[in-house]
Amino acid sequence: MFQHKKSLLLFLIPGLLGVLLFYVVPFLGGAYYSFTDGRAQAGFVGFTNYAAVWENPMFQLGLKNSLILSLLCAPTVWLLSFVIAELLRKLSSGAKTLRSMILLPYIMPSSAIILIWLLLFDYGGPINRLVSVLGLERIDFLSGQALRLPVVLLFIWKNLGFAVIIFLSAMQAIPQAYYEFATLEGAGFFRQLISITLPSVLPTCFLVIILEWISAFKIFKEIYFIGGAYPDFEVYTLQNYMNNMYGNLNYQNVTTAAYTFALILFVLFGMLFCVQKIATGAVEGE
């Protein structure tokens, strides 16, 4: 038994060394770098960089917009993907074709998707023409606060299919006998959804919300392609701030903002895991 474990360890060592070299060491090195003054001597300055970054109005704006976009995008994708997955689970004919189609936006290049979005939401594009037909004034979707709508819709359209596939895989593992028994007892669609499907896929629910929340926090390419390095203040995210600081060779601000962001995510996801533990315990207690 010991020899078997020893042989497995030999296979794991190359991967562990790669993780240590390319992830752990740079992470610790970057954390130390955020506490230095950026000179050749790398003088230790404590939390001075963190205080300066938190007082920076552009950092505050980027953090606020990143939180707003994540709260708009992640829960919406979670809810829609859960509902669509449940509908696909009940659909017998044509389900495989629909699964393939719904995953296409996720594998499409971002540049192609953004080009389509720019055409759709242009001031003279199809969306605004439809708005004019309805008797309303056209909206400049590609600037100002209205830019949030195309960005959120783009995120939903691109990430929805992946979340649906995750939910669908979890739902297909639920024994069909549960639903048959519930039907015999007179339980309708919504009763089965709440009492059988949701408790059975609860771990998957938290997995999807975490994955989508991480993706929502990383919204940058879409905004950069639409608005450039300095987009409208309504969609200026924390990634825009870090990208601009990197372009200005202000590496202390980049690392400080990155580790501040990582700490915020760590706290948020820690809260989510606590909620998951409580919810799982409540379901098991029933």
N, C-alpha and C positions, 0 to 999 in steps of 0.2 A: 504493500500500500504506500509505504514511504517512498519507494523507488518510483512508483507511478506519479506521485505528486512532484517528486524531484524532476522528472522528465517534463512534466507540464510546465514547471517553472522555467526550464531552459527555453521553451517556446515563447513564454511570456516576456522574458527579459528584453529582447530587441524592441518590442512594442513599448514596454515600460520606459526603456532608455529614450526612445523617441519622444514620448509624452514628457519625460523629465527635461529633455534638452530643448524641445521646441515650444513647450507650454509652461511648465512649472518655473524653470529658470527665467524666461522672459517676464513672466508674471511677477515674480519676486523682484527682479531687477527694475521693472517699471515702477513697482510700488516704492522702492527705495529712491528712484529717480524723482518721483513726485515730491519728495521731501528735501530736495537739493535746490541750489540756486541757479543751476545750469551752466556754471563756469567750468573750466577745465579741472579745477580742484574739486568740484562737486561738493561745495560746502553745505552742511546740513542746516536747514532753516526751519525745521519743524513743520507746523501747520500754517505757515505764512502763505504758501501757494494756495492752500485750500481756502483760507479766508479771502484771499484776493479773487479767486475764481467765483466764490459764492457772492461776492459783492459786485461782480461784473453783470451789468444789465442784460447783455446778450446771452450770457450763460443762463440767467434766470428766465429769459424769454424762451430759449431753446428747451430748457427743462419743462417749462409750463406747456409749451406746444407738444412736446413728446408725450407728456402725460395725457393731454387732451385727446390726441390722435389715438393713443393706445386704448383709452377708455371708450372711444367711438368705434374702433375697428375690432378689437379682440372679442368683446361680448357679442357683437353683431354676427361675426363669423361663427362663433360658438353656437348661438341659437339657431341660425339658418342651417348650419351643417347638421345639427342634431335632427331638426325637422325633416330635412331632405333625406338624410340617411334612413330615418324611420319610414318615409314614404317609399324609398327604393327597396327597403327590406320587404315591404308588403307587395311590391310590384314583382310579378313573376316573369312576364314577357317583356323583352327589351331592356331588362335591367343591366345586362353586361354592356350594351351599347351606350346607355346613359352614363354608366360609370366611367367609361373611356372618354366620353365627350366632356364630362364635368372636370376631368383631370387635365385636359388640354391647356387651359390657361396657366396652370402651375408650371408646365414644362416649356412654355413659350418664352423666348428671349424678352427681357424687360424693355429693350429698345423698341422692339416691334409693337409691344402692347402700348407703350407710351405714345408712339406715333399714331396709333389708332385712336387713343384717348384725346390727343391734341386735335385731331380732325373732328371727333364727335363733339367736343366741348368748345370748339372755336366759336367766336362771336357770330360767324355766319354758318356754323355747322348744323348738323341735323337736330341736335338737342334744342338749340336756340330757334330753329325754324319751327319746331313743334311748339315751343313756348309762344312764338308769334301767332301760330294758328289758333292757340287757345285764347288769344286776345290779351296776352300779358307782354310786358316789356322784356326785351332780351337782356340776358345777364352775362356779364363778363366773367365767366367761370375760371379763367386762367390768371386772375389777379385778385387781390384783396381777400376778404374773408370767404368769398365764394369758392376760392381755390381749394378749400378744405373738402368740399363735396366731391370733386373729381378724384382727389387723392384717396379719400375713404372708399369710394366706389371701386377704384382701381385695386386697392388692397383686398377688398372683399372678393372681387371677381377673380383675382389671381390666386388667393389662398383658400377659397371656399372648397374647391375640389379635393385638396389634400386632407382637410379636416373631415369631409364627408367619408372618404375612404377609411380613415381611422375609426370613425364611429361605426361605419357599416361592418368592419371586421369584428368589432366588439359585439355588435348586435347579432351577428350571425352565429356567435358562440352561445347565445342564450337558447336553452332547449325549447323546441317548438311545443313540447307538451305543456309548458307553463301557459302559453297563449290558448291552447286548446281547452285546458281546464278552465281558464278564466272566461272563455267564451261560453262554455257550458253553464257557468255560474251566472251568466248574464252581464259580464263586464264589457263595457263598450271600448271604443278605440282610446279615448283619453284616459279612462280608468286603467287600462292595460299599460298605457304609456307611462303613467305616474307610478303605478304599483309594481310593474314588472321591468320595463325597459330601463327607466331611469336608475333605480337602485342597482340593477345588474351591471350597468356601464358607468357607475359612479367614478371608479379610478380613471377610466378613459376620459370622462368629462374634465377632470382636473388636468390630465395630460394635454388635452387639446387646448384648454384655456391658457396653460403655461406656454405651449409652443406658439400659439397665436399671439400672446402678449409679448413674447420675445421678438417675434417677427414684426409686430407693430412698433415696438421700440426702435427697430432697425430701419424704419422707413427713411430712406435717404436718396436712393437712386432715382426714384420717381420724382421727388421734389427737385433734385439737382437737375435732371433732364428738362423739367418744365420751367423752373425759375432760376437755374444757375446756382453759383456759389452763394449768392446773397438774394434769396427769394423774398417774397412778401413776408412781412413780419408775422402774418397769421399762420404761416406754415414753416417758419424758421425753426428747425429742430436742433436738438443737442448735437446730432451728427454734423449738421452744418457748422455749428460753432467749432467742433473739434477739427473738422476738415480745414476751416479757415485758419485756425491757430497753427495747424501743421504747415499750411502754405506759407504762413508768416514766420516759420521756424521757431515758434514759441512752444517748444516741446514740453516745458514744465506745465503749461496750461492744458496741453493735450492729455498728458498722463494724469494730471490732477482731475480733470473733468471725467476722464474714462473711469478712474477708480472711484470717484464720487458716484458716478452712474451705476457702477457695479455694486456698490454698497446699497444704493437705493433699491436695485433689483433684488439683491439678496434679502433685504427686509421684506419687500413685497411678496416674494415667493415663499419666504418663511411663513408669512401670515397665511398664504394660500394653503401651504402644507398643514398648518394647524387647523384650518377650516376643514380640509379634507379628512384629517384624522377624526375630528369631532363628528363630521357627517357620516363617515364610515362606521364609527362606533355607534351612532344613533341607528343606522340601518341594521347593523348586526344585532343590536339590542332588541329590535322589533322581531 
